[in-house]
Amino acid sequence: MKQITIQKGHSPTLNTILMVESLLQNMTESIITVAEIKRQLPKKINHNTLLTILDYLQKDRKIFISTKGITWLTPMNPELKEAISNGLQI
């Protein structure tokens, strides 16, 4: 059974998680930065709350976080498939 750690202070609401998830699913680029996510969100979000959401999405294997940015994994987006086939490093 998966153990869930509850952080105090910056717990995101379900609506906030879904807002970030939707943005990542529908992004036009294959890689996006945290700063770009904050700019594109329809509402302002606390930085630590956003990091908590991204940590959750990475643990749930919905996103991959690298030094170049964040990419959505499920279902594998066409840009990511093309980048992999062309040997693009992410």
Buried (B, 14 or more C-beta within 10 A) or exposed (E): EEEEEEEEEBEBEEEBBEBBBEBBEEBEEBBBEBEBBBEEBEEEBEEEBBEBBBBBBBEEEBBBEEEEBBBBBEEEBEBBEEBEEEEEEB
